[in-house]
């Protein structure tokens, strides 16, 4: 985090909670994503995986786009006018009054290297998105940075595969639903599931083994799942054609 911004971990958490509560009062299911959301979900993560945050990332359903501005303005936030005019149907940026922190709002979907539809994933009894979606967001990054590795490791070392989206669970049905229909998304995710344990082992060997156990379980689960016709057709082309987009700005 930029130390000149004056926004601490606690203040960013407070801002996120305040926005979610304001949105809820207007009937909007707003949820946190990114590193701060992972911090909320993986509360017992290894100290080596904890980090600071520079901004706030949230998602709202597509139908809430018109009500979003009222919620943000009520909280005293200011829009990035040019960006929002160009991209506001799927992503918006708002600023705190001191212009020290920006709030990145995704509308109904998360699109970076791959696209993840989130409209039906917001009705959970938690301020953050379900852990399965948070993990998919981190594993969809083709060019991993240190934050991506530690965030994914925080989830993999504190969660287990499960049937639902309860605390401490990675919803196996959500993971297979997404990855069994998109060969490109599947390829990036499984590549990263192979890479991340070794990178984490460089920080701590035992932590790397914890991450590897869950990573292998996830990989085996998605490998076993039946694949869609579109998945199989794209798989025939393979890596001869690029299967991902290169985003201009990564999520933090």
Helices and strands as residue ranges (DSSP letters): G 3-5, H 9-25, E 31-32, H 34-41, G 47-49, E 56-60, G 62-64, H 65-74, E 78-79, H 81-87, E 91-95, E 102-107, E 109-111, E 115-117, H 131-139, H 146-158, E 160-162, E 169-171, H 172-179, H 183-201, H 205-224, H 229-237, G 238-240
